[in-house]
C-alpha cells in the first residue's frame, strides 16, 4: 500500500500533520520530499490571519501575558 502523508520533522522524529490509520509500531518506508516553498505573500497572509485568530480568541498576542495587556490598557 502506498499512502502520501505530510509530516513535520522535530526532536529527531517525523510527526504526521493529520491522523494516520496504521497500527502502532508498523514499519514503513519514508521517501522525504520537501514541499514547494510558500510564496512570501501567501506566508504573510497566513501569518496575519493566525495573529488575528489569536487576538480574537485570547484578546492578546502570543508574546503578551495578561499582566502586560492589563498594564498596556492602564497606560492608554
HTML snippet that shows the backbone in 3Dmol.js (N, CA, C, O; Angstrom):
<script src="https://3Dmol.org/build/3Dmol-min.js"></script>
<div id="view" style="width:600px;height:400px;position:relative"></div>
<script>
const pdb = `
ATOM      1  N   UNK A   1       0.853  -1.179   0.000  1.00  0.00           N
ATOM      2  CA  UNK A   1       0.000   0.000   0.000  1.00  0.00           C
ATOM      3  C   UNK A   1       0.896   1.239   0.000  1.00  0.00           C
ATOM      4  O   UNK A   1       1.853   1.317   0.770  1.00  0.00           O
ATOM      5  N   UNK A   2       0.586   2.198  -0.859  1.00  0.00           N
ATOM      6  CA  UNK A   2       1.309   3.476  -0.898  1.00  0.00           C
ATOM      7  C   UNK A   2       0.333   4.567  -0.465  1.00  0.00           C
ATOM      8  O   UNK A   2      -0.777   4.676  -0.985  1.00  0.00           O
ATOM      9  N   UNK A   3       0.777   5.371   0.500  1.00  0.00           N
ATOM     10  CA  UNK A   3      -0.059   6.445   1.019  1.00  0.00           C
ATOM     11  C   UNK A   3       0.827   7.664   1.200  1.00  0.00           C
ATOM     12  O   UNK A   3       1.948   7.547   1.695  1.00  0.00           O
ATOM     13  N   UNK A   4       0.345   8.813   0.810  1.00  0.00           N
ATOM     14  CA  UNK A   4       1.104  10.050   0.973  1.00  0.00           C
ATOM     15  C   UNK A   4       0.637  10.745   2.247  1.00  0.00           C
ATOM     16  O   UNK A   4      -0.556  10.989   2.429  1.00  0.00           O
ATOM     17  N   UNK A   5       1.578  11.059   3.119  1.00  0.00           N
ATOM     18  CA  UNK A   5       1.278  11.698   4.396  1.00  0.00           C
ATOM     19  C   UNK A   5       2.240  12.858   4.589  1.00  0.00           C
ATOM     20  O   UNK A   5       3.447  12.696   4.412  1.00  0.00           O
ATOM     21  N   UNK A   6       1.728  14.011   4.943  1.00  0.00           N
ATOM     22  CA  UNK A   6       2.602  15.136   5.264  1.00  0.00           C
ATOM     23  C   UNK A   6       3.000  15.032   6.726  1.00  0.00           C
ATOM     24  O   UNK A   6       2.201  14.627   7.570  1.00  0.00           O
ATOM     25  N   UNK A   7       4.239  15.401   7.019  1.00  0.00           N
ATOM     26  CA  UNK A   7       4.742  15.330   8.384  1.00  0.00           C
ATOM     27  C   UNK A   7       5.716  16.471   8.626  1.00  0.00           C
ATOM     28  O   UNK A   7       6.218  17.093   7.689  1.00  0.00           O
ATOM     29  N   UNK A   8       5.971  16.729   9.883  1.00  0.00           N
ATOM     30  CA  UNK A   8       6.945  17.724  10.313  1.00  0.00           C
ATOM     31  C   UNK A   8       8.039  16.977  11.060  1.00  0.00           C
ATOM     32  O   UNK A   8       7.746  16.112  11.885  1.00  0.00           O
ATOM     33  N   UNK A   9       9.284  17.299  10.782  1.00  0.00           N
ATOM     34  CA  UNK A   9      10.404  16.661  11.463  1.00  0.00           C
ATOM     35  C   UNK A   9      10.790  17.512  12.655  1.00  0.00           C
ATOM     36  O   UNK A   9      11.084  18.697  12.500  1.00  0.00           O
ATOM     37  N   UNK A  10      10.795  16.926  13.843  1.00  0.00           N
ATOM     38  CA  UNK A  10      11.176  17.661  15.043  1.00  0.00           C
ATOM     39  C   UNK A  10      11.596  16.703  16.141  1.00  0.00           C
ATOM     40  O   UNK A  10      11.045  15.609  16.262  1.00  0.00           O
ATOM     41  N   UNK A  11      12.549  17.102  16.925  1.00  0.00           N
ATOM     42  CA  UNK A  11      13.077  16.276  18.021  1.00  0.00           C
ATOM     43  C   UNK A  11      13.498  14.891  17.534  1.00  0.00           C
ATOM     44  O   UNK A  11      13.386  13.905  18.262  1.00  0.00           O
ATOM     45  N   UNK A  12      13.982  14.832  16.295  1.00  0.00           N
ATOM     46  CA  UNK A  12      14.502  13.580  15.763  1.00  0.00           C
ATOM     47  C   UNK A  12      13.466  12.609  15.230  1.00  0.00           C
ATOM     48  O   UNK A  12      13.807  11.483  14.868  1.00  0.00           O
ATOM     49  N   UNK A  13      12.191  13.025  15.172  1.00  0.00           N
ATOM     50  CA  UNK A  13      11.147  12.130  14.667  1.00  0.00           C
ATOM     51  C   UNK A  13      10.250  12.864  13.666  1.00  0.00           C
ATOM     52  O   UNK A  13      10.132  14.089  13.701  1.00  0.00           O
ATOM     53  N   UNK A  14       9.629  12.103  12.786  1.00  0.00           N
ATOM     54  CA  UNK A  14       8.647  12.644  11.858  1.00  0.00           C
ATOM     55  C   UNK A  14       7.283  12.605  12.529  1.00  0.00           C
ATOM     56  O   UNK A  14       6.860  11.553  13.009  1.00  0.00           O
ATOM     57  N   UNK A  15       6.588  13.743  12.569  1.00  0.00           N
ATOM     58  CA  UNK A  15       5.277  13.827  13.214  1.00  0.00           C
ATOM     59  C   UNK A  15       4.236  14.129  12.133  1.00  0.00           C
ATOM     60  O   UNK A  15       4.280  15.199  11.525  1.00  0.00           O
ATOM     61  N   UNK A  16       3.301  13.206  11.881  1.00  0.00           N
ATOM     62  CA  UNK A  16       2.274  13.441  10.864  1.00  0.00           C
ATOM     63  C   UNK A  16       1.441  14.670  11.198  1.00  0.00           C
ATOM     64  O   UNK A  16       1.180  14.947  12.368  1.00  0.00           O
ATOM     65  N   UNK A  17       1.025  15.407  10.176  1.00  0.00           N
ATOM     66  CA  UNK A  17       0.190  16.586  10.381  1.00  0.00           C
ATOM     67  C   UNK A  17      -1.288  16.238  10.401  1.00  0.00           C
ATOM     68  O   UNK A  17      -2.124  17.117  10.609  1.00  0.00           O
ATOM     69  N   UNK A  18      -1.624  14.979  10.191  1.00  0.00           N
ATOM     70  CA  UNK A  18      -3.009  14.516  10.234  1.00  0.00           C
ATOM     71  C   UNK A  18      -2.998  13.095  10.787  1.00  0.00           C
ATOM     72  O   UNK A  18      -1.939  12.478  10.900  1.00  0.00           O
ATOM     73  N   UNK A  19      -4.176  12.576  11.131  1.00  0.00           N
ATOM     74  CA  UNK A  19      -4.216  11.227  11.686  1.00  0.00           C
ATOM     75  C   UNK A  19      -3.816  10.202  10.626  1.00  0.00           C
ATOM     76  O   UNK A  19      -4.058  10.390   9.434  1.00  0.00           O
ATOM     77  N   UNK A  20      -3.204   9.127  11.085  1.00  0.00           N
ATOM     78  CA  UNK A  20      -2.703   8.075  10.208  1.00  0.00           C
ATOM     79  C   UNK A  20      -3.342   6.759  10.630  1.00  0.00           C
ATOM     80  O   UNK A  20      -3.352   6.420  11.813  1.00  0.00           O
ATOM     81  N   UNK A  21      -3.871   6.023   9.668  1.00  0.00           N
ATOM     82  CA  UNK A  21      -4.523   4.751  10.004  1.00  0.00           C
ATOM     83  C   UNK A  21      -3.542   3.594   9.820  1.00  0.00           C
ATOM     84  O   UNK A  21      -3.642   2.812   8.875  1.00  0.00           O
ATOM     85  N   UNK A  22      -2.600   3.510  10.745  1.00  0.00           N
ATOM     86  CA  UNK A  22      -1.627   2.423  10.773  1.00  0.00           C
ATOM     87  C   UNK A  22      -1.596   1.860  12.187  1.00  0.00           C
ATOM     88  O   UNK A  22      -1.794   2.599  13.151  1.00  0.00           O
ATOM     89  N   UNK A  23      -1.353   0.576  12.319  1.00  0.00           N
ATOM     90  CA  UNK A  23      -1.205   0.034  13.670  1.00  0.00           C
ATOM     91  C   UNK A  23       0.070   0.565  14.334  1.00  0.00           C
ATOM     92  O   UNK A  23       1.042   0.895  13.655  1.00  0.00           O
ATOM     93  N   UNK A  24       0.050   0.640  15.653  1.00  0.00           N
ATOM     94  CA  UNK A  24       1.231   1.067  16.402  1.00  0.00           C
ATOM     95  C   UNK A  24       2.424   0.190  16.032  1.00  0.00           C
ATOM     96  O   UNK A  24       2.285  -1.015  15.827  1.00  0.00           O
ATOM     97  N   UNK A  25       3.589   0.811  15.952  1.00  0.00           N
ATOM     98  CA  UNK A  25       4.865   0.143  15.660  1.00  0.00           C
ATOM     99  C   UNK A  25       4.913  -0.483  14.272  1.00  0.00           C
ATOM    100  O   UNK A  25       5.748  -1.349  14.014  1.00  0.00           O
ATOM    101  N   UNK A  26       4.026  -0.054  13.373  1.00  0.00           N
ATOM    102  CA  UNK A  26       4.063  -0.530  11.987  1.00  0.00           C
ATOM    103  C   UNK A  26       5.314   0.018  11.318  1.00  0.00           C
ATOM    104  O   UNK A  26       5.573   1.220  11.377  1.00  0.00           O
ATOM    105  N   UNK A  27       6.059  -0.815  10.711  1.00  0.00           N
ATOM    106  CA  UNK A  27       7.259  -0.395   9.993  1.00  0.00           C
ATOM    107  C   UNK A  27       6.832   0.167   8.635  1.00  0.00           C
ATOM    108  O   UNK A  27       6.001  -0.433   7.952  1.00  0.00           O
ATOM    109  N   UNK A  28       7.400   1.325   8.234  1.00  0.00           N
ATOM    110  CA  UNK A  28       7.091   1.968   6.955  1.00  0.00           C
ATOM    111  C   UNK A  28       8.386   2.428   6.305  1.00  0.00           C
ATOM    112  O   UNK A  28       9.425   2.491   6.962  1.00  0.00           O
ATOM    113  N   UNK A  29       8.329   2.747   5.034  1.00  0.00           N
ATOM    114  CA  UNK A  29       9.473   3.304   4.323  1.00  0.00           C
ATOM    115  C   UNK A  29       9.134   4.749   3.979  1.00  0.00           C
ATOM    116  O   UNK A  29       8.101   5.020   3.365  1.00  0.00           O
ATOM    117  N   UNK A  30       9.995   5.666   4.370  1.00  0.00           N
ATOM    118  CA  UNK A  30       9.777   7.081   4.105  1.00  0.00           C
ATOM    119  C   UNK A  30      10.628   7.536   2.931  1.00  0.00           C
ATOM    120  O   UNK A  30      11.813   7.213   2.845  1.00  0.00           O
ATOM    121  N   UNK A  31      10.019   8.281   2.040  1.00  0.00           N
ATOM    122  CA  UNK A  31      10.753   8.982   0.982  1.00  0.00           C
ATOM    123  C   UNK A  31      10.526  10.459   1.266  1.00  0.00           C
ATOM    124  O   UNK A  31       9.405  10.954   1.150  1.00  0.00           O
ATOM    125  N   UNK A  32      11.580  11.155   1.635  1.00  0.00           N
ATOM    126  CA  UNK A  32      11.454  12.548   2.057  1.00  0.00           C
ATOM    127  C   UNK A  32      11.488  13.463   0.838  1.00  0.00           C
ATOM    128  O   UNK A  32      12.413  13.416   0.028  1.00  0.00           O
ATOM    129  N   UNK A  33      10.456  14.293   0.732  1.00  0.00           N
ATOM    130  CA  UNK A  33      10.338  15.248  -0.365  1.00  0.00           C
ATOM    131  C   UNK A  33       9.914  16.578   0.246  1.00  0.00           C
ATOM    132  O   UNK A  33       8.896  16.650   0.935  1.00  0.00           O
ATOM    133  N   UNK A  34      10.667  17.596   0.003  1.00  0.00           N
ATOM    134  CA  UNK A  34      10.332  18.912   0.543  1.00  0.00           C
ATOM    135  C   UNK A  34       9.175  19.501  -0.259  1.00  0.00           C
ATOM    136  O   UNK A  34       9.202  19.471  -1.489  1.00  0.00           O
ATOM    137  N   UNK A  35       8.152  20.040   0.425  1.00  0.00           N
ATOM    138  CA  UNK A  35       7.063  20.683  -0.319  1.00  0.00           C
ATOM    139  C   UNK A  35       7.570  21.973  -0.951  1.00  0.00           C
ATOM    140  O   UNK A  35       8.552  22.548  -0.483  1.00  0.00           O
ATOM    141  N   UNK A  36       6.913  22.431  -2.005  1.00  0.00           N
ATOM    142  CA  UNK A  36       7.341  23.693  -2.612  1.00  0.00           C
ATOM    143  C   UNK A  36       7.206  24.835  -1.603  1.00  0.00           C
ATOM    144  O   UNK A  36       6.287  24.847  -0.784  1.00  0.00           O
ATOM    145  N   UNK A  37       8.107  25.766  -1.672  1.00  0.00           N
ATOM    146  CA  UNK A  37       8.084  26.902  -0.751  1.00  0.00           C
ATOM    147  C   UNK A  37       6.838  27.736  -0.985  1.00  0.00           C
ATOM    148  O   UNK A  37       6.407  27.936  -2.120  1.00  0.00           O
ATOM    149  N   UNK A  38       6.266  28.221   0.115  1.00  0.00           N
ATOM    150  CA  UNK A  38       5.101  29.076   0.014  1.00  0.00           C
ATOM    151  C   UNK A  38       5.559  30.470  -0.407  1.00  0.00           C
ATOM    152  O   UNK A  38       6.518  30.991   0.161  1.00  0.00           O
ATOM    153  N   UNK A  39       4.899  31.085  -1.386  1.00  0.00           N
ATOM    154  CA  UNK A  39       5.277  32.453  -1.765  1.00  0.00           C
ATOM    155  C   UNK A  39       5.162  33.388  -0.558  1.00  0.00           C
ATOM    156  O   UNK A  39       4.286  33.215   0.288  1.00  0.00           O
ATOM    157  N   UNK A  40       6.040  34.363  -0.489  1.00  0.00           N
ATOM    158  CA  UNK A  40       6.090  35.275   0.651  1.00  0.00           C
ATOM    159  C   UNK A  40       4.738  35.933   0.905  1.00  0.00           C
ATOM    160  O   UNK A  40       4.328  36.074   2.057  1.00  0.00           O
ATOM    161  N   UNK A  41       4.051  36.332  -0.140  1.00  0.00           N
ATOM    162  CA  UNK A  41       2.748  36.995   0.020  1.00  0.00           C
ATOM    163  C   UNK A  41       1.752  36.058   0.720  1.00  0.00           C
ATOM    164  O   UNK A  41       1.013  36.486   1.607  1.00  0.00           O
ATOM    165  N   UNK A  42       1.735  34.781   0.318  1.00  0.00           N
ATOM    166  CA  UNK A  42       0.845  33.803   0.934  1.00  0.00           C
ATOM    167  C   UNK A  42       1.244  33.549   2.382  1.00  0.00           C
ATOM    168  O   UNK A  42       0.383  33.424   3.252  1.00  0.00           O
ATOM    169  N   UNK A  43       2.556  33.472   2.645  1.00  0.00           N
ATOM    170  CA  UNK A  43       3.032  33.257   4.004  1.00  0.00           C
ATOM    171  C   UNK A  43       2.609  34.411   4.900  1.00  0.00           C
ATOM    172  O   UNK A  43       2.160  34.190   6.025  1.00  0.00           O
ATOM    173  N   UNK A  44       2.748  35.642   4.413  1.00  0.00           N
ATOM    174  CA  UNK A  44       2.380  36.807   5.204  1.00  0.00           C
ATOM    175  C   UNK A  44       0.881  36.810   5.489  1.00  0.00           C
ATOM    176  O   UNK A  44       0.469  37.109   6.610  1.00  0.00           O
ATOM    177  N   UNK A  45       0.067  36.483   4.499  1.00  0.00           N
ATOM    178  CA  UNK A  45      -1.378  36.426   4.709  1.00  0.00           C
ATOM    179  C   UNK A  45      -1.727  35.367   5.756  1.00  0.00           C
ATOM    180  O   UNK A  45      -2.600  35.589   6.595  1.00  0.00           O
ATOM    181  N   UNK A  46      -1.056  34.228   5.710  1.00  0.00           N
ATOM    182  CA  UNK A  46      -1.284  33.164   6.688  1.00  0.00           C
ATOM    183  C   UNK A  46      -0.876  33.625   8.084  1.00  0.00           C
ATOM    184  O   UNK A  46      -1.592  33.378   9.055  1.00  0.00           O
ATOM    185  N   UNK A  47       0.265  34.289   8.188  1.00  0.00           N
ATOM    186  CA  UNK A  47       0.747  34.776   9.484  1.00  0.00           C
ATOM    187  C   UNK A  47      -0.197  35.832  10.060  1.00  0.00           C
ATOM    188  O   UNK A  47      -0.474  35.819  11.259  1.00  0.00           O
ATOM    189  N   UNK A  48      -0.688  36.735   9.230  1.00  0.00           N
ATOM    190  CA  UNK A  48      -1.614  37.770   9.705  1.00  0.00           C
ATOM    191  C   UNK A  48      -2.931  37.162  10.163  1.00  0.00           C
ATOM    192  O   UNK A  48      -3.491  37.592  11.171  1.00  0.00           O
ATOM    193  N   UNK A  49      -3.430  36.176   9.442  1.00  0.00           N
ATOM    194  CA  UNK A  49      -4.669  35.509   9.840  1.00  0.00           C
ATOM    195  C   UNK A  49      -4.483  34.781  11.171  1.00  0.00           C
ATOM    196  O   UNK A  49      -5.371  34.806  12.023  1.00  0.00           O
ATOM    197  N   UNK A  50      -3.326  34.131  11.351  1.00  0.00           N
ATOM    198  CA  UNK A  50      -3.030  33.471  12.620  1.00  0.00           C
ATOM    199  C   UNK A  50      -3.024  34.497  13.754  1.00  0.00           C
ATOM    200  O   UNK A  50      -3.580  34.246  14.823  1.00  0.00           O
ATOM    201  N   UNK A  51      -2.397  35.651  13.521  1.00  0.00           N
ATOM    202  CA  UNK A  51      -2.333  36.709  14.522  1.00  0.00           C
ATOM    203  C   UNK A  51      -3.738  37.179  14.889  1.00  0.00           C
ATOM    204  O   UNK A  51      -4.058  37.327  16.068  1.00  0.00           O
ATOM    205  N   UNK A  52      -4.574  37.413  13.882  1.00  0.00           N
ATOM    206  CA  UNK A  52      -5.954  37.864  14.132  1.00  0.00           C
ATOM    207  C   UNK A  52      -6.734  36.820  14.932  1.00  0.00           C
ATOM    208  O   UNK A  52      -7.489  37.162  15.842  1.00  0.00           O
ATOM    209  N   UNK A  53      -6.545  35.546  14.585  1.00  0.00           N
ATOM    210  CA  UNK A  53      -7.252  34.477  15.299  1.00  0.00           C
ATOM    211  C   UNK A  53      -6.817  34.418  16.764  1.00  0.00           C
ATOM    212  O   UNK A  53      -7.649  34.207  17.646  1.00  0.00           O
ATOM    213  N   UNK A  54      -5.520  34.603  17.032  1.00  0.00           N
ATOM    214  CA  UNK A  54      -5.030  34.586  18.411  1.00  0.00           C
ATOM    215  C   UNK A  54      -5.631  35.741  19.209  1.00  0.00           C
ATOM    216  O   UNK A  54      -6.058  35.554  20.349  1.00  0.00           O
ATOM    217  N   UNK A  55      -5.665  36.926  18.619  1.00  0.00           N
ATOM    218  CA  UNK A  55      -6.218  38.088  19.320  1.00  0.00           C
ATOM    219  C   UNK A  55      -7.716  37.896  19.537  1.00  0.00           C
ATOM    220  O   UNK A  55      -8.228  38.229  20.606  1.00  0.00           O
ATOM    221  N   UNK A  56      -8.429  37.362  18.537  1.00  0.00           N
ATOM    222  CA  UNK A  56      -9.867  37.127  18.688  1.00  0.00           C
ATOM    223  C   UNK A  56     -10.139  36.100  19.788  1.00  0.00           C
ATOM    224  O   UNK A  56     -11.104  36.235  20.540  1.00  0.00           O
ATOM    225  N   UNK A  57      -9.299  35.083  19.883  1.00  0.00           N
ATOM    226  CA  UNK A  57      -9.504  34.014  20.868  1.00  0.00           C
ATOM    227  C   UNK A  57      -9.114  34.458  22.273  1.00  0.00           C
ATOM    228  O   UNK A  57      -9.878  34.265  23.219  1.00  0.00           O
ATOM    229  N   UNK A  58      -7.933  35.049  22.418  1.00  0.00           N
ATOM    230  CA  UNK A  58      -7.391  35.353  23.735  1.00  0.00           C
ATOM    231  C   UNK A  58      -7.377  36.830  24.090  1.00  0.00           C
ATOM    232  O   UNK A  58      -7.182  37.187  25.252  1.00  0.00           O
ATOM    233  N   UNK A  59      -7.579  37.687  23.109  1.00  0.00           N
ATOM    234  CA  UNK A  59      -7.530  39.118  23.372  1.00  0.00           C
ATOM    235  C   UNK A  59      -6.124  39.676  23.466  1.00  0.00           C
ATOM    236  O   UNK A  59      -5.937  40.870  23.697  1.00  0.00           O
ATOM    237  N   UNK A  60      -5.120  38.801  23.283  1.00  0.00           N
ATOM    238  CA  UNK A  60      -3.725  39.215  23.372  1.00  0.00           C
ATOM    239  C   UNK A  60      -2.925  38.504  22.295  1.00  0.00           C
ATOM    240  O   UNK A  60      -3.371  37.503  21.736  1.00  0.00           O
ATOM    241  N   UNK A  61      -1.762  39.017  22.013  1.00  0.00           N
ATOM    242  CA  UNK A  61      -0.857  38.351  21.091  1.00  0.00           C
ATOM    243  C   UNK A  61      -0.087  37.269  21.846  1.00  0.00           C
ATOM    244  O   UNK A  61       0.053  37.358  23.065  1.00  0.00           O
ATOM    245  N   UNK A  62       0.411  36.256  21.149  1.00  0.00           N
ATOM    246  CA  UNK A  62       1.119  35.168  21.832  1.00  0.00           C
ATOM    247  C   UNK A  62       2.300  35.624  22.679  1.00  0.00           C
ATOM    248  O   UNK A  62       2.640  34.950  23.652  1.00  0.00           O
ATOM    249  N   UNK A  63       2.934  36.740  22.346  1.00  0.00           N
ATOM    250  CA  UNK A  63       4.099  37.190  23.110  1.00  0.00           C
ATOM    251  C   UNK A  63       3.709  38.144  24.239  1.00  0.00           C
ATOM    252  O   UNK A  63       4.558  38.859  24.771  1.00  0.00           O
ATOM    253  N   UNK A  64       2.458  38.154  24.594  1.00  0.00           N
ATOM    254  CA  UNK A  64       1.968  39.100  25.581  1.00  0.00           C
ATOM    255  C   UNK A  64       1.225  38.348  26.694  1.00  0.00           C
ATOM    256  O   UNK A  64       0.319  37.565  26.411  1.00  0.00           O
ATOM    257  N   UNK A  65       1.597  38.577  27.933  1.00  0.00           N
ATOM    258  CA  UNK A  65       0.900  37.943  29.048  1.00  0.00           C
ATOM    259  C   UNK A  65      -0.305  38.797  29.440  1.00  0.00           C
ATOM    260  O   UNK A  65      -0.356  39.977  29.093  1.00  0.00           O
ATOM    261  N   UNK A  66      -1.262  38.233  30.148  1.00  0.00           N
ATOM    262  CA  UNK A  66      -2.400  39.047  30.613  1.00  0.00           C
ATOM    263  C   UNK A  66      -1.959  40.240  31.454  1.00  0.00           C
ATOM    264  O   UNK A  66      -2.591  41.296  31.418  1.00  0.00           O
ATOM    265  N   UNK A  67      -0.883  40.075  32.207  1.00  0.00           N
ATOM    266  CA  UNK A  67      -0.391  41.181  33.027  1.00  0.00           C
ATOM    267  C   UNK A  67       0.105  42.337  32.157  1.00  0.00           C
ATOM    268  O   UNK A  67      -0.169  43.502  32.447  1.00  0.00           O
ATOM    269  N   UNK A  68       0.838  42.008  31.090  1.00  0.00           N
ATOM    270  CA  UNK A  68       1.320  43.049  30.176  1.00  0.00           C
ATOM    271  C   UNK A  68       0.136  43.723  29.507  1.00  0.00           C
ATOM    272  O   UNK A  68       0.123  44.944  29.352  1.00  0.00           O
ATOM    273  N   UNK A  69      -0.862  42.939  29.109  1.00  0.00           N
ATOM    274  CA  UNK A  69      -2.060  43.502  28.474  1.00  0.00           C
ATOM    275  C   UNK A  69      -2.749  44.490  29.419  1.00  0.00           C
ATOM    276  O   UNK A  69      -3.130  45.587  29.011  1.00  0.00           O
ATOM    277  N   UNK A  70      -2.903  44.096  30.668  1.00  0.00           N
ATOM    278  CA  UNK A  70      -3.538  44.986  31.645  1.00  0.00           C
ATOM    279  C   UNK A  70      -2.732  46.262  31.815  1.00  0.00           C
ATOM    280  O   UNK A  70      -3.308  47.348  31.889  1.00  0.00           O
ATOM    281  N   UNK A  71      -1.422  46.153  31.877  1.00  0.00           N
ATOM    282  CA  UNK A  71      -0.560  47.328  32.003  1.00  0.00           C
ATOM    283  C   UNK A  71      -0.689  48.238  30.782  1.00  0.00           C
ATOM    284  O   UNK A  71      -0.726  49.462  30.916  1.00  0.00           O
ATOM    285  N   UNK A  72      -0.756  47.641  29.599  1.00  0.00           N
ATOM    286  CA  UNK A  72      -0.919  48.439  28.376  1.00  0.00           C
ATOM    287  C   UNK A  72      -2.238  49.209  28.414  1.00  0.00           C
ATOM    288  O   UNK A  72      -2.288  50.373  28.018  1.00  0.00           O
ATOM    289  N   UNK A  73      -3.307  48.566  28.890  1.00  0.00           N
ATOM    290  CA  UNK A  73      -4.604  49.241  28.956  1.00  0.00           C
ATOM    291  C   UNK A  73      -4.611  50.367  30.003  1.00  0.00           C
ATOM    292  O   UNK A  73      -5.275  51.385  29.814  1.00  0.00           O
ATOM    293  N   UNK A  74      -3.879  50.183  31.093  1.00  0.00           N
ATOM    294  CA  UNK A  74      -3.788  51.248  32.097  1.00  0.00           C
ATOM    295  C   UNK A  74      -3.045  52.456  31.523  1.00  0.00           C
ATOM    296  O   UNK A  74      -3.344  53.595  31.881  1.00  0.00           O
ATOM    297  N   UNK A  75      -2.088  52.213  30.643  1.00  0.00           N
ATOM    298  CA  UNK A  75      -1.278  53.291  30.080  1.00  0.00           C
ATOM    299  C   UNK A  75      -2.032  54.065  29.005  1.00  0.00           C
ATOM    300  O   UNK A  75      -1.640  55.182  28.669  1.00  0.00           O
ATOM    301  N   UNK A  76      -3.096  53.502  28.465  1.00  0.00           N
ATOM    302  CA  UNK A  76      -3.811  54.179  27.353  1.00  0.00           C
ATOM    303  C   UNK A  76      -4.644  55.323  27.843  1.00  0.00           C
ATOM    304  O   UNK A  76      -5.303  55.993  27.048  1.00  0.00           O
TER     305      UNK A  76
END
`;
const viewer = $3Dmol.createViewer("view");
viewer.addModel(pdb, "pdb");
viewer.setStyle({}, {cartoon: {color: "spectrum"}});
viewer.zoomTo();
viewer.render();
</script>
